[in-house]
């Protein structure tokens, strides 16, 4: 009779182990006496920079029930994060002999497993650990139901200063519906937004690894510092700026430098202005009034020396209207190689002294070219060769001698950034 009871008990051992409470009425099986008790040295722990190497978490257990000498007792321990179900890639599993009854782990090991590839937990998110002991017997005439006991420990991780984002929004009572800050093309660590805010509060929540943080000024001030770059932190508690005036605002956040700049319409960044310029750089040919530059055309060898050039279909950055970005993936425009500068028009008209109009082509136009004092001189032209990807090169602009200055572009360019505020040009081959 004992053998049949033990065989049936095997079929329900998993449930019995999980519940740790035997119900003889429900199962019509006699309860198996269990004596093992598992305890942890703490129910909660807090990981800190200064306790990782000095503190330990210790788990211990009392002996499982006594059996005859015919049985051989061993203990298996499993240590993991709650929710992982002691998976083969996440659990730390060890075997112990009878008489051994302690497992210890340092806070440093817990931190390394939590932040490393074993558990890969989100930064700053509290979690629970579970430690399980399974007492098993082998040998003997019958199968013995294992004793299984589990304890959990709550962990507060090291608070890590985070400056990154999967997504970022403009929120608060100053905006009817939260809107995304866009990651800028020219700088993947930079986010920007420009639109209307009403009187109210401004919040900037950040989504990162499933957690929500909030951008806040390091000094804790709630007043908007118009057009002033300020240091920021990311925190779990919501933070609100006060929007005192309904207006159009530009918000720029650089996660690499941990700074925010908020511009009102009164102090907003302005696009690039050419100022008055002359057809082919000569006053008798006529002049063109001050113009705003929002796009550029290839001029020169990279456009086949075409008199109309090639429209680059640049994208104006939300972070700064004087930053123009070329992306082949977005525009579909191809950039050739060779001597190149960048014109503000494909064609135009200038006005002469007598009021008549003088039509011009890209070859008479206002252009951006390499800064002359860093270029190799060759006759009346200067050409900047030996260029490297992802390297900013100084530029100058005008419609006179500047039209003889060229960047020697390599083949295969798919990305360019024209920073007209700082007068630099950069390309990449992606």
C-alpha positions as CSV (number, residue, x, y, z in Angstrom):
1,X,0.0,0.0,0.0
2,X,2.9,2.4,0.8
3,X,4.3,2.0,-2.8
4,X,1.0,2.9,-4.4
5,X,0.6,6.0,-2.2
6,X,4.1,7.1,-3.1
7,X,3.5,6.6,-6.8
8,X,0.3,8.6,-6.8
9,X,2.1,11.2,-4.7
10,X,4.7,11.6,-7.5
11,X,2.0,12.8,-9.9
12,X,1.0,15.6,-7.6
13,X,4.4,16.4,-6.2
14,X,4.8,19.6,-8.3
15,X,1.5,21.0,-7.0
16,X,2.3,20.0,-3.4
17,X,5.7,21.6,-3.7
18,X,4.3,24.8,-5.0
19,X,1.5,25.1,-2.5
20,X,3.5,23.9,0.6
21,X,0.1,23.1,2.2
22,X,-1.1,19.5,1.9
23,X,-4.9,19.1,1.8
24,X,-5.6,15.4,2.5
25,X,-9.4,15.9,2.0
26,X,-8.9,17.4,-1.5
27,X,-6.3,14.8,-2.6
28,X,-7.3,11.8,-0.5
29,X,-3.7,11.3,0.3
30,X,-2.0,11.4,3.7
31,X,0.1,14.5,4.3
32,X,3.8,14.0,4.1
33,X,5.5,15.5,7.2
34,X,7.9,18.3,6.2
35,X,10.5,19.8,8.5
36,X,12.7,22.0,6.3
37,X,12.4,25.8,6.8
38,X,14.1,28.3,4.6
39,X,15.0,31.8,5.8
40,X,16.8,34.8,4.4
41,X,19.1,37.1,6.4
42,X,16.9,40.1,5.3
43,X,13.4,40.5,3.8
44,X,14.5,43.7,2.0
45,X,17.9,45.0,0.9
46,X,19.1,48.3,-0.6
47,X,22.1,48.2,-3.0
48,X,24.5,51.2,-2.6
49,X,27.8,52.1,-4.1
50,X,29.5,51.7,-0.7
51,X,28.0,48.4,0.3
52,X,28.4,46.3,-2.7
53,X,31.6,44.6,-1.6
54,X,30.9,44.6,2.2
55,X,27.3,43.3,2.4
56,X,26.0,39.8,1.8
57,X,22.6,38.2,1.5
58,X,22.5,34.8,3.2
59,X,19.9,32.0,2.8
60,X,19.8,29.1,5.2
61,X,17.6,26.1,5.7
62,X,16.9,23.5,8.4
63,X,17.3,19.8,7.7
64,X,14.6,18.1,5.7
65,X,12.7,15.2,7.4
66,X,14.6,12.2,8.6
67,X,14.6,9.0,6.5
68,X,16.3,5.7,7.0
69,X,19.9,5.1,6.0
70,X,18.7,3.5,2.8
71,X,18.0,7.0,1.4
72,X,20.6,9.5,0.2
73,X,19.6,13.2,0.8
74,X,20.7,16.1,-1.3
75,X,19.6,19.7,-1.6
76,X,19.3,21.8,-4.8
77,X,19.1,25.6,-4.6
78,X,17.8,27.9,-7.2
79,X,18.2,31.7,-7.1
80,X,16.6,34.1,-9.6
81,X,14.4,37.1,-10.1
82,X,10.7,36.6,-9.5
83,X,9.0,36.2,-12.9
84,X,11.9,34.4,-14.5
85,X,10.5,31.0,-13.3
86,X,14.0,29.8,-12.6
87,X,14.9,29.7,-16.3
88,X,17.9,27.9,-17.5
89,X,19.6,31.2,-18.6
90,X,18.7,33.2,-15.6
91,X,18.7,31.0,-12.5
92,X,21.8,30.3,-10.4
93,X,21.6,26.6,-9.5
94,X,23.8,24.8,-7.0
95,X,23.8,21.3,-5.3
96,X,24.5,20.7,-1.6
97,X,25.1,17.6,0.4
98,X,23.1,16.7,3.6
99,X,24.6,18.7,6.4
100,X,25.2,21.8,4.2
101,X,22.6,24.4,4.8
102,X,23.7,27.8,3.6
103,X,23.9,29.8,0.4
104,X,25.3,33.3,0.4
105,X,25.7,36.0,-2.3
106,X,27.3,39.4,-2.2
107,X,25.5,42.6,-3.0
108,X,28.0,43.1,-5.8
109,X,27.0,39.8,-7.4
110,X,23.3,40.7,-7.2
111,X,24.1,44.1,-8.8
112,X,26.1,42.5,-11.6
113,X,23.5,40.0,-12.4
114,X,20.7,42.6,-12.3
115,X,22.5,45.0,-14.6
116,X,24.3,42.5,-16.8
117,X,23.0,40.0,-19.4
118,X,21.8,37.4,-16.9
119,X,18.8,39.3,-15.6
120,X,19.1,42.6,-17.7
121,X,16.7,44.5,-15.5
122,X,15.7,48.1,-16.2
123,X,17.8,50.8,-14.6
124,X,16.5,52.0,-11.2
125,X,13.6,49.6,-11.1
126,X,13.0,47.7,-7.8
127,X,12.7,44.0,-8.1
128,X,12.2,40.8,-6.0
129,X,14.5,37.8,-5.7
130,X,13.4,34.3,-5.0
131,X,15.4,31.5,-3.5
132,X,14.2,28.0,-3.6
133,X,15.5,24.9,-1.8
134,X,14.5,21.4,-3.1
135,X,15.3,18.5,-0.7
136,X,15.4,15.2,-2.6
137,X,16.0,11.5,-1.7
138,X,17.4,8.8,-3.9
139,X,17.8,5.1,-3.1
140,X,15.5,3.3,-0.7
141,X,12.6,1.1,-1.6
142,X,10.0,3.8,-2.4
143,X,9.9,7.3,-4.0
144,X,9.9,10.1,-1.5
145,X,8.2,13.4,-2.2
146,X,10.7,16.2,-2.2
147,X,10.4,19.1,0.2
148,X,10.3,22.4,-1.6
149,X,10.5,25.8,0.1
150,X,10.9,29.3,-1.4
151,X,11.5,32.7,0.1
152,X,11.6,36.1,-1.5
153,X,13.6,39.3,-0.9
154,X,12.8,42.7,-2.1
155,X,15.7,44.7,-3.7
156,X,16.1,48.4,-4.2
157,X,18.8,48.9,-6.8
158,X,21.5,51.5,-7.0
159,X,20.1,54.8,-8.2
160,X,21.8,55.4,-11.5
161,X,21.9,58.8,-13.1
162,X,20.4,58.2,-16.5
163,X,20.6,60.4,-19.5
164,X,19.0,58.5,-22.4
165,X,15.6,58.1,-23.9
166,X,13.5,55.8,-26.0
167,X,10.9,58.5,-26.3
168,X,10.2,61.9,-24.9
169,X,7.1,64.0,-24.7
170,X,5.9,67.5,-24.1
171,X,3.1,67.2,-21.5
172,X,1.4,69.1,-18.7
173,X,-1.6,71.4,-18.5
174,X,0.0,73.9,-21.0
175,X,-0.7,71.5,-23.9
176,X,-4.1,69.8,-24.7
177,X,-2.6,66.5,-25.8
178,X,1.0,65.3,-25.1
179,X,3.3,65.5,-28.2
180,X,6.5,63.8,-29.0
181,X,9.8,65.6,-29.0
182,X,11.6,64.5,-32.1
183,X,15.0,63.0,-32.1
184,X,17.0,65.2,-34.5
185,X,18.6,63.8,-37.6
186,X,21.9,65.6,-37.0
187,X,22.3,64.4,-33.4
188,X,20.7,61.2,-32.1
189,X,21.2,62.4,-28.5
190,X,19.2,65.6,-29.2
191,X,15.5,66.0,-29.0
192,X,13.5,69.1,-30.1
193,X,10.0,70.4,-30.4
194,X,8.4,73.7,-31.5
195,X,4.7,74.6,-31.2
196,X,2.2,76.4,-29.0
197,X,1.9,76.3,-25.2
198,X,-0.8,77.9,-23.2
199,X,-0.6,79.2,-19.7
200,X,-0.1,76.3,-17.4
201,X,2.5,73.7,-16.5
202,X,5.0,72.0,-18.7
203,X,6.2,68.5,-18.0
204,X,8.7,66.4,-20.1
205,X,8.3,62.7,-19.4
206,X,10.9,60.3,-20.7
207,X,10.3,56.6,-21.6
208,X,13.4,54.5,-21.1
209,X,13.5,50.6,-20.9
210,X,9.8,50.6,-19.9
211,X,10.3,53.1,-17.1
212,X,9.1,56.7,-17.0
213,X,11.3,59.5,-15.8
214,X,11.0,63.3,-15.9
215,X,13.3,66.0,-17.1
216,X,14.0,68.5,-14.4
217,X,16.4,71.5,-14.0
218,X,19.3,70.7,-11.8
219,X,18.7,73.8,-9.7
220,X,15.0,72.9,-9.2
221,X,13.6,76.2,-10.5
222,X,10.2,76.1,-12.0
223,X,10.5,79.3,-14.0
224,X,11.4,79.0,-17.7
225,X,14.8,80.6,-18.5
226,X,14.1,82.0,-21.9
227,X,16.9,81.1,-24.4
228,X,19.2,80.2,-21.6
229,X,20.8,76.7,-21.6
230,X,20.4,75.0,-18.2
231,X,21.7,71.8,-16.7
232,X,19.1,69.0,-16.2
233,X,18.6,65.8,-14.4
234,X,16.3,62.8,-14.9
235,X,14.2,61.8,-12.0
236,X,11.3,59.5,-11.2
237,X,9.1,62.2,-9.5
238,X,7.1,64.4,-11.9
239,X,8.4,67.9,-12.3
240,X,6.7,70.9,-13.9
241,X,7.9,74.2,-15.3
242,X,5.5,77.1,-15.1
243,X,4.4,78.5,-18.5
244,X,3.5,82.1,-17.6
245,X,2.7,83.3,-21.2
246,X,0.8,81.6,-24.1
247,X,3.3,81.6,-27.0
248,X,5.1,79.5,-29.5
249,X,8.0,77.7,-27.8
250,X,11.0,75.8,-29.1
251,X,12.4,73.1,-26.7
252,X,15.8,71.6,-27.3
253,X,17.2,68.8,-25.0
254,X,20.7,67.5,-25.5
255,X,21.1,64.2,-23.6
256,X,24.8,64.1,-24.3
257,X,25.5,67.4,-22.4
258,X,22.5,67.0,-20.1
259,X,21.1,70.5,-21.0
260,X,17.8,72.0,-22.0
261,X,17.1,75.3,-23.7
262,X,13.6,76.7,-24.1
263,X,13.0,79.6,-26.5
264,X,10.0,81.9,-26.6
265,X,9.0,83.4,-29.9
266,X,10.7,86.7,-28.8
267,X,14.0,85.0,-28.3
268,X,13.7,82.1,-30.7
269,X,16.5,81.0,-33.0
270,X,16.4,82.6,-36.4
271,X,17.2,81.1,-39.8
272,X,20.3,82.0,-41.8
273,X,20.1,85.4,-43.6
274,X,22.4,86.1,-46.6
275,X,22.2,89.9,-46.3
276,X,22.3,91.8,-49.6
277,X,24.5,90.0,-52.2
278,X,25.6,90.7,-55.8
279,X,25.1,88.6,-59.0
280,X,28.4,86.9,-59.5
281,X,29.8,89.0,-56.7
282,X,29.8,92.2,-58.8
283,X,27.6,95.2,-58.2
284,X,27.0,96.1,-61.8
285,X,25.4,92.7,-62.4
286,X,22.7,93.6,-60.0
287,X,21.9,92.7,-56.4
288,X,19.6,90.4,-54.5
289,X,18.0,91.5,-51.3
290,X,18.6,89.7,-48.0
291,X,17.3,86.1,-48.2
292,X,16.6,83.3,-45.8
293,X,18.4,80.0,-46.5
294,X,16.3,76.9,-46.0
295,X,17.6,74.7,-48.8
296,X,20.7,74.2,-50.9
297,X,21.6,72.9,-54.4
298,X,24.7,70.9,-55.4
299,X,26.9,72.9,-57.7
300,X,29.9,71.6,-59.6
301,X,31.3,68.2,-60.5
302,X,29.0,66.2,-58.2
303,X,26.0,67.6,-60.2
304,X,27.7,67.1,-63.6
305,X,28.4,70.8,-63.8
306,X,24.7,71.4,-64.5
307,X,23.7,75.0,-64.8
308,X,20.6,74.2,-62.7
309,X,22.5,72.1,-60.1
310,X,20.7,69.5,-58.0
311,X,18.2,70.1,-55.4
312,X,19.3,68.5,-52.1
313,X,15.8,68.7,-50.5
314,X,17.3,69.5,-47.1
315,X,15.4,69.1,-43.9
316,X,15.5,72.1,-41.4
317,X,16.3,71.0,-37.9
318,X,13.7,71.5,-35.2
319,X,16.6,72.3,-32.8
320,X,18.0,75.1,-34.9
321,X,16.6,76.5,-38.2
322,X,20.2,77.2,-39.3
323,X,21.0,73.5,-39.3
324,X,20.1,71.8,-42.6
325,X,20.3,68.1,-43.1
326,X,20.6,65.9,-46.2
327,X,19.5,62.3,-46.0
328,X,19.5,60.2,-49.1
329,X,17.2,57.7,-47.4
330,X,14.6,60.5,-46.9
331,X,15.0,62.6,-50.0
332,X,16.0,60.0,-52.5
333,X,18.5,62.5,-54.0
334,X,21.9,61.1,-55.0
335,X,25.2,63.0,-54.4
336,X,28.0,62.6,-56.9
337,X,31.7,62.8,-56.2
338,X,34.3,65.5,-57.0
339,X,34.5,69.3,-56.7
340,X,31.4,70.7,-55.1
341,X,30.0,73.8,-53.4
342,X,26.5,74.5,-52.4
343,X,24.2,77.2,-53.8
344,X,21.1,78.7,-52.3
345,X,19.3,78.7,-55.7
346,X,19.1,76.8,-58.9
347,X,18.2,80.1,-60.7
348,X,17.4,83.7,-59.6
349,X,17.0,87.3,-60.7
350,X,19.0,90.2,-59.6
351,X,18.1,93.9,-59.8
352,X,20.4,96.3,-61.7
353,X,20.9,100.0,-60.9
354,X,18.5,101.0,-63.7
355,X,15.8,98.7,-62.2
356,X,16.0,96.0,-64.9
357,X,16.2,92.3,-64.0
358,X,19.2,90.2,-64.7
359,X,18.5,86.4,-64.7
360,X,21.2,84.3,-63.1
361,X,22.0,80.6,-62.9
362,X,23.5,78.5,-60.2
363,X,26.9,79.5,-61.5
364,X,26.3,83.2,-60.6
365,X,24.7,82.4,-57.2
366,X,25.5,82.8,-53.5
367,X,27.3,79.6,-52.3
368,X,28.8,77.9,-49.3
369,X,32.3,76.6,-49.9
370,X,35.4,75.6,-47.9
371,X,37.1,78.2,-45.8
372,X,40.0,79.5,-47.9
373,X,42.8,79.5,-45.4
374,X,42.5,75.7,-44.9
375,X,42.3,74.8,-48.6
376,X,44.9,73.8,-51.1
377,X,45.4,76.6,-53.6
378,X,45.3,75.9,-57.3
379,X,45.3,78.9,-59.6
380,X,42.1,81.0,-59.0
381,X,40.3,78.0,-57.4
382,X,40.8,76.3,-54.0
383,X,39.9,72.7,-53.3
384,X,39.6,70.9,-50.1
385,X,40.6,67.2,-50.6
386,X,41.4,64.3,-48.3
387,X,38.1,64.8,-46.4
388,X,37.0,62.3,-43.7
389,X,33.5,61.3,-42.8
390,X,31.9,62.6,-39.6
391,X,34.4,65.5,-39.5
392,X,33.2,69.1,-39.4
393,X,34.9,71.3,-41.9
394,X,34.8,75.1,-41.7
395,X,32.9,77.0,-44.5
396,X,32.5,80.5,-45.8
397,X,29.8,82.0,-48.0
398,X,29.3,84.5,-50.7
399,X,28.7,85.0,-54.5
400,X,32.2,86.3,-55.5
401,X,35.4,84.4,-55.3
402,X,33.7,81.9,-53.1
403,X,32.3,80.3,-56.3
404,X,35.8,79.1,-57.0
405,X,36.1,77.1,-53.8
406,X,35.2,73.4,-53.7
407,X,34.9,70.5,-51.4
408,X,36.3,67.4,-53.1
409,X,33.5,65.0,-52.1
410,X,34.1,61.2,-52.1
411,X,31.7,58.8,-53.7
412,X,28.8,57.3,-51.8
413,X,27.8,60.1,-49.5
414,X,24.3,59.5,-48.0
415,X,24.2,62.0,-45.2
416,X,25.3,65.7,-44.8
417,X,24.8,68.4,-42.1
418,X,25.1,72.1,-42.9
419,X,25.5,74.0,-39.7
420,X,25.1,77.6,-41.0
421,X,25.2,79.1,-37.5
422,X,28.7,77.7,-36.9
423,X,29.6,77.6,-40.6
424,X,30.6,73.9,-40.7
425,X,29.9,71.1,-43.1
426,X,30.0,67.4,-42.3
427,X,29.2,64.3,-44.4
428,X,28.8,60.6,-43.7
429,X,28.6,57.4,-45.8
430,X,26.1,55.2,-44.1
